Amino acid sequence: MKLVDTHCHLFWESFSADLPEVIERAKEEHVAGIIVPSTNILTFRRARQIAGSFSGVHTAVGIHPHDAAEVGDEDIKEVARAAERGEACAIGEIGLDYHYDFCPSEKQREIFARQLEIAKAAGLPVIIHNRESTGDLLAIVRECQDGSLRGQFHCFDQPPDVAKEVLDLGFHVSFTGNVTFKKTRLEDTVRAVPDDRLLVETDSPFLTPVPFRGKRNEPSFLRFIVARLAGIRGVDAETLAAVTTRNAEALFHISVSE
């Protein structure tokens, strides 16, 4: 069995003291690939350093909506240059977040749309963040979709009807530790995603799955998310691992081996 953690922020400060051990534990639990989405240009550079030091680690370049307020043209140009140089397997983490007031919504929408265009020009998938912004976010994706836009709606927490819209737009759906929470209401959504559009992630160091909820999340915990998803879908964990790994390799154009 081999797994791909399609969303893990290894550059986060909480990993600074034991990153080699974190990655070794992940490998011991069959996590053969890790994608590290950036939140701005500085974290992308850190992610690139990490990917250069550890096998199986891949990077994405992008401006997170939390970081969009201070973004200028040069930052966007740097995202485009990194994409053109082949330094990333995706554009991300990008999107909208209306939960916090870190950046005006108008600026978020502008930065999001510009990065979708970069992804199309570079032929790269996108990694999309959505929090309390579904209507605006889907409207922008719809407007930008010309048939070439593809990617991952990460940490999906929406009902089946929204999942259908995302799938109809040609995107993959990714689930993380929230599917293991006692009060989750995602079972029907999990069942609604077809095999060829399903991805898994930890979103480390956040959203730690049961039974480690309350502790720092890390990619070695991906197995608990896979087990829960497999149970909901009525398949064994190895089957779900094979499906999601194949999807990650195809979407992000990466190859992983144990």
NUTI-542406 format. One record per residue (C-alpha): z, y, x; residue in three letters. Coordinates in nm, 2 decimals. Example, Ala and Ser with C-alpha at 12.3 -4.5 7.8 and 13.67 -1.06 7.14 Angstrom:
BEGIN
ATOM       up    north     east   code
ATOM     0.78    -0.45     1.23    ALA
ATOM     0.71    -0.11     1.37    SER
END
This chain:
BEGIN
ATOM       up    north     east   code
ATOM     0.00     0.00     0.00    MET
ATOM    -0.08     0.35     0.12    LYS
ATOM     0.00     0.68    -0.05    LEU
ATOM    -0.11     1.05    -0.02    VAL
ATOM     0.14     1.33    -0.08    ASP
ATOM    -0.11     1.59    -0.20    THR
ATOM     0.14     1.88    -0.20    HIS
ATOM     0.42     1.91     0.05    CYS
ATOM     0.54     2.24     0.22    HIS
ATOM     0.63     2.10     0.56    LEU
ATOM     0.64     2.45     0.71    PHE
ATOM     0.95     2.53     0.50    TRP
ATOM     1.26     2.63     0.69    GLU
ATOM     1.46     2.34     0.56    SER
ATOM     1.23     2.10     0.76    PHE
ATOM     1.27     2.29     1.09    SER
ATOM     1.55     2.08     1.23    ALA
ATOM     1.42     1.73     1.16    ASP
ATOM     1.05     1.75     1.09    LEU
ATOM     0.96     1.45     1.32    PRO
ATOM     1.21     1.23     1.14    GLU
ATOM     1.09     1.35     0.80    VAL
ATOM     0.73     1.24     0.88    ILE
ATOM     0.85     0.91     1.03    GLU
ATOM     1.04     0.83     0.72    ARG
ATOM     0.73     0.91     0.51    ALA
ATOM     0.52     0.67     0.72    LYS
ATOM     0.79     0.40     0.67    GLU
ATOM     0.75     0.45     0.30    GLU
ATOM     0.37     0.41     0.32    HIS
ATOM     0.29     0.78     0.29    VAL
ATOM    -0.02     0.77     0.51    ALA
ATOM    -0.15     1.12     0.43    GLY
ATOM     0.02     1.46     0.36    ILE
ATOM    -0.15     1.78     0.25    ILE
ATOM     0.03     2.10     0.33    VAL
ATOM    -0.08     2.39     0.12    PRO
ATOM     0.00     2.74     0.26    SER
ATOM     0.14     3.04     0.07    THR
ATOM     0.00     3.31     0.30    ASN
ATOM    -0.18     3.34     0.64    ILE
ATOM     0.15     3.31     0.84    LEU
ATOM     0.24     2.98     0.67    THR
ATOM    -0.11     2.86     0.71    PHE
ATOM    -0.09     2.91     1.08    ARG
ATOM     0.24     2.72     1.09    ARG
ATOM     0.08     2.44     0.88    ALA
ATOM    -0.21     2.42     1.13    ARG
ATOM     0.04     2.37     1.41    GLN
ATOM     0.21     2.09     1.22    ILE
ATOM    -0.12     1.92     1.14    ALA
ATOM    -0.21     1.94     1.51    GLY
ATOM     0.11     1.77     1.61    SER
ATOM     0.13     1.48     1.36    PHE
ATOM    -0.14     1.24     1.25    SER
ATOM    -0.22     1.21     0.88    GLY
ATOM    -0.12     1.58     0.81    VAL
ATOM    -0.39     1.80     0.66    HIS
ATOM    -0.38     2.17     0.56    THR
ATOM    -0.49     2.40     0.29    ALA
ATOM    -0.54     2.78     0.32    VAL
ATOM    -0.46     3.03     0.05    GLY
ATOM    -0.25     3.31    -0.09    ILE
ATOM     0.02     3.20    -0.34    HIS
ATOM     0.07     3.44    -0.64    PRO
ATOM     0.42     3.52    -0.51    HIS
ATOM     0.27     3.66    -0.20    ASP
ATOM    -0.03     3.84    -0.36    ALA
ATOM     0.14     4.18    -0.39    ALA
ATOM     0.10     4.28    -0.03    GLU
ATOM    -0.24     4.11     0.02    VAL
ATOM    -0.53     4.32     0.14    GLY
ATOM    -0.90     4.26     0.22    ASP
ATOM    -0.82     4.13     0.57    GLU
ATOM    -0.60     3.86     0.44    ASP
ATOM    -0.87     3.74     0.20    ILE
ATOM    -1.13     3.75     0.48    LYS
ATOM    -0.90     3.54     0.69    GLU
ATOM    -0.88     3.28     0.41    VAL
ATOM    -1.26     3.28     0.40    ALA
ATOM    -1.29     3.25     0.78    ARG
ATOM    -1.05     2.96     0.79    ALA
ATOM    -1.25     2.79     0.52    ALA
ATOM    -1.58     2.85     0.69    GLU
ATOM    -1.45     2.72     1.02    ARG
ATOM    -1.34     2.39     0.86    GLY
ATOM    -0.97     2.45     0.93    GLU
ATOM    -0.86     2.34     0.59    ALA
ATOM    -0.93     2.06     0.34    CYS
ATOM    -0.87     2.29     0.04    ALA
ATOM    -0.81     2.65    -0.07    ILE
ATOM    -0.45     2.67    -0.19    GLY
ATOM    -0.19     2.72    -0.30    GLU
ATOM    -0.35     2.97    -0.53    ILE
ATOM    -0.30     3.06    -0.90    GLY
ATOM    -0.08     3.27    -1.13    LEU
ATOM     0.29     3.28    -1.18    ASP
ATOM     0.43     3.50    -1.46    TYR
ATOM     0.79     3.36    -1.44    HIS
ATOM     0.89     3.60    -1.16    TYR
ATOM     0.79     3.96    -1.12    ASP
ATOM     0.70     3.93    -0.75    PHE
ATOM     0.34     4.07    -0.81    CYS
ATOM     0.17     4.25    -1.10    PRO
ATOM    -0.03     4.01    -1.31    SER
ATOM    -0.35     4.22    -1.26    GLU
ATOM    -0.32     4.18    -0.88    LYS
ATOM    -0.25     3.81    -0.92    GLN
ATOM    -0.56     3.76    -1.13    ARG
ATOM    -0.77     3.95    -0.88    GLU
ATOM    -0.65     3.75    -0.58    ILE
ATOM    -0.68     3.42    -0.77    PHE
ATOM    -1.04     3.49    -0.88    ALA
ATOM    -1.15     3.60    -0.53    ARG
ATOM    -1.01     3.28    -0.38    GLN
ATOM    -1.19     3.06    -0.63    LEU
ATOM    -1.51     3.23    -0.52    GLU
ATOM    -1.42     3.15    -0.15    ILE
ATOM    -1.37     2.78    -0.25    ALA
ATOM    -1.71     2.77    -0.41    LYS
ATOM    -1.88     2.93    -0.12    ALA
ATOM    -1.72     2.69     0.13    ALA
ATOM    -1.76     2.38    -0.09    GLY
ATOM    -1.38     2.32    -0.09    LEU
ATOM    -1.15     2.21    -0.37    PRO
ATOM    -0.87     2.43    -0.48    VAL
ATOM    -0.50     2.37    -0.53    ILE
ATOM    -0.38     2.56    -0.84    ILE
ATOM    -0.03     2.68    -0.92    HIS
ATOM     0.04     2.77    -1.28    ASN
ATOM     0.37     2.89    -1.42    ARG
ATOM     0.39     3.05    -1.76    GLU
ATOM     0.03     3.17    -1.72    SER
ATOM    -0.18     2.90    -1.87    THR
ATOM    -0.40     3.11    -2.10    GLY
ATOM    -0.50     3.37    -1.83    ASP
ATOM    -0.53     3.10    -1.56    LEU
ATOM    -0.77     2.88    -1.77    LEU
ATOM    -0.97     3.18    -1.87    ALA
ATOM    -1.03     3.27    -1.50    ILE
ATOM    -1.12     2.92    -1.41    VAL
ATOM    -1.35     2.89    -1.70    ARG
ATOM    -1.53     3.21    -1.60    GLU
ATOM    -1.56     3.10    -1.24    CYS
ATOM    -1.67     2.74    -1.31    GLN
ATOM    -2.04     2.70    -1.24    ASP
ATOM    -2.02     2.32    -1.20    GLY
ATOM    -1.92     2.34    -0.83    SER
ATOM    -1.56     2.43    -0.87    LEU
ATOM    -1.32     2.13    -0.84    ARG
ATOM    -0.96     2.08    -0.74    GLY
ATOM    -0.60     2.00    -0.84    GLN
ATOM    -0.37     2.14    -1.10    PHE
ATOM    -0.05     2.07    -0.91    HIS
ATOM     0.30     2.00    -1.05    CYS
ATOM     0.15     1.96    -1.39    PHE
ATOM     0.40     2.02    -1.68    ASP
ATOM     0.18     2.10    -1.98    GLN
ATOM     0.11     1.90    -2.30    PRO
ATOM    -0.18     1.67    -2.35    PRO
ATOM    -0.41     1.93    -2.51    ASP
ATOM    -0.38     2.15    -2.20    VAL
ATOM    -0.45     1.85    -1.98    ALA
ATOM    -0.76     1.79    -2.18    LYS
ATOM    -0.88     2.14    -2.11    GLU
ATOM    -0.81     2.10    -1.74    VAL
ATOM    -1.00     1.77    -1.73    LEU
ATOM    -1.29     1.91    -1.93    ASP
ATOM    -1.32     2.18    -1.66    LEU
ATOM    -1.36     1.91    -1.40    GLY
ATOM    -1.02     1.92    -1.24    PHE
ATOM    -0.76     1.66    -1.13    HIS
ATOM    -0.41     1.66    -1.26    VAL
ATOM    -0.11     1.60    -1.02    SER
ATOM     0.25     1.50    -1.11    PHE
ATOM     0.56     1.54    -0.91    THR
ATOM     0.94     1.47    -0.93    GLY
ATOM     0.98     1.64    -1.27    ASN
ATOM     0.84     1.32    -1.43    VAL
ATOM     1.15     1.14    -1.32    THR
ATOM     1.39     1.38    -1.49    PHE
ATOM     1.59     1.26    -1.79    LYS
ATOM     1.47     1.54    -2.01    LYS
ATOM     1.10     1.52    -1.92    THR
ATOM     0.85     1.54    -2.20    ARG
ATOM     0.55     1.45    -1.99    LEU
ATOM     0.49     1.09    -2.09    GLU
ATOM     0.20     1.15    -2.33    ASP
ATOM     0.04     1.38    -2.08    THR
ATOM     0.07     1.12    -1.80    VAL
ATOM    -0.10     0.87    -2.03    ARG
ATOM    -0.37     1.12    -2.12    ALA
ATOM    -0.50     1.16    -1.76    VAL
ATOM    -0.78     0.90    -1.67    PRO
ATOM    -0.74     0.69    -1.36    ASP
ATOM    -1.01     0.89    -1.17    ASP
ATOM    -0.84     1.22    -1.21    ARG
ATOM    -0.48     1.13    -1.13    LEU
ATOM    -0.29     1.26    -0.82    LEU
ATOM     0.07     1.24    -0.69    VAL
ATOM     0.28     1.48    -0.49    GLU
ATOM     0.63     1.57    -0.40    THR
ATOM     0.61     1.95    -0.38    ASP
ATOM     0.87     1.91    -0.11    SER
ATOM     1.12     2.06    -0.05    PRO
ATOM     1.14     2.13    -0.42    PHE
ATOM     1.16     1.92    -0.74    LEU
ATOM     1.34     1.62    -0.58    THR
ATOM     1.30     1.31    -0.80    PRO
ATOM     1.57     1.10    -0.94    VAL
ATOM     1.78     0.94    -0.78    PRO
ATOM     1.80     1.21    -0.51    PHE
ATOM     1.79     1.51    -0.74    ARG
ATOM     2.00     1.79    -0.60    GLY
ATOM     1.90     1.71    -0.24    LYS
ATOM     1.61     1.84    -0.03    ARG
ATOM     1.29     1.67    -0.14    ASN
ATOM     1.07     1.51     0.13    GLU
ATOM     0.75     1.30     0.12    PRO
ATOM     0.93     0.97     0.17    SER
ATOM     1.05     1.01    -0.19    PHE
ATOM     0.70     0.99    -0.32    LEU
ATOM     0.76     0.62    -0.41    ARG
ATOM     1.00     0.72    -0.69    PHE
ATOM     0.74     0.94    -0.85    ILE
ATOM     0.47     0.67    -0.82    VAL
ATOM     0.71     0.41    -0.97    ALA
ATOM     0.78     0.63    -1.27    ARG
ATOM     0.42     0.72    -1.33    LEU
ATOM     0.33     0.35    -1.30    ALA
ATOM     0.60     0.26    -1.56    GLY
ATOM     0.47     0.52    -1.80    ILE
ATOM     0.11     0.40    -1.77    ARG
ATOM     0.20     0.03    -1.78    GLY
ATOM     0.07    -0.07    -1.44    VAL
ATOM     0.23    -0.18    -1.12    ASP
ATOM     0.31     0.07    -0.84    ALA
ATOM     0.06    -0.07    -0.60    GLU
ATOM    -0.22    -0.03    -0.86    THR
ATOM    -0.12     0.34    -0.92    LEU
ATOM    -0.09     0.40    -0.54    ALA
ATOM    -0.45     0.26    -0.48    ALA
ATOM    -0.59     0.48    -0.76    VAL
ATOM    -0.42     0.80    -0.65    THR
ATOM    -0.50     0.75    -0.28    THR
ATOM    -0.86     0.69    -0.36    ARG
ATOM    -0.87     1.01    -0.57    ASN
ATOM    -0.70     1.22    -0.30    ALA
ATOM    -0.94     1.09    -0.03    GLU
ATOM    -1.25     1.17    -0.24    ALA
ATOM    -1.13     1.51    -0.37    LEU
ATOM    -1.01     1.65    -0.04    PHE
ATOM    -1.26     1.46     0.18    HIS
ATOM    -0.99     1.30     0.40    ILE
ATOM    -0.94     0.95     0.52    SER
ATOM    -0.60     0.79     0.55    VAL
ATOM    -0.49     0.46     0.70    SER
ATOM    -0.14     0.30     0.73    GLU
END
